[in-house]
């Protein structure tokens, strides 16, 4: 693991009923990390059809982008 771990480490705030609050900055950092992961993983159509591993990263990023779009 790179020495930047502490730079990107954050602790989400847990809300009373089990929800989690993330600030806009934390959401952007999470989105950027997922985009970088997708770039390095270079998912193929076959990877996406398996619906595991790479698929989960790609769909998590897509869902995060949709969430961000609703907040804008």
Buried (B, 14 or more C-beta within 10 A) or exposed (E): EEEEEEEEEEEEEEEEEEEEEBEEEBBEBBBEEBBEBBEEEEBEEEBEEEEEEBBEBBEBBEEBEEEBEEEE
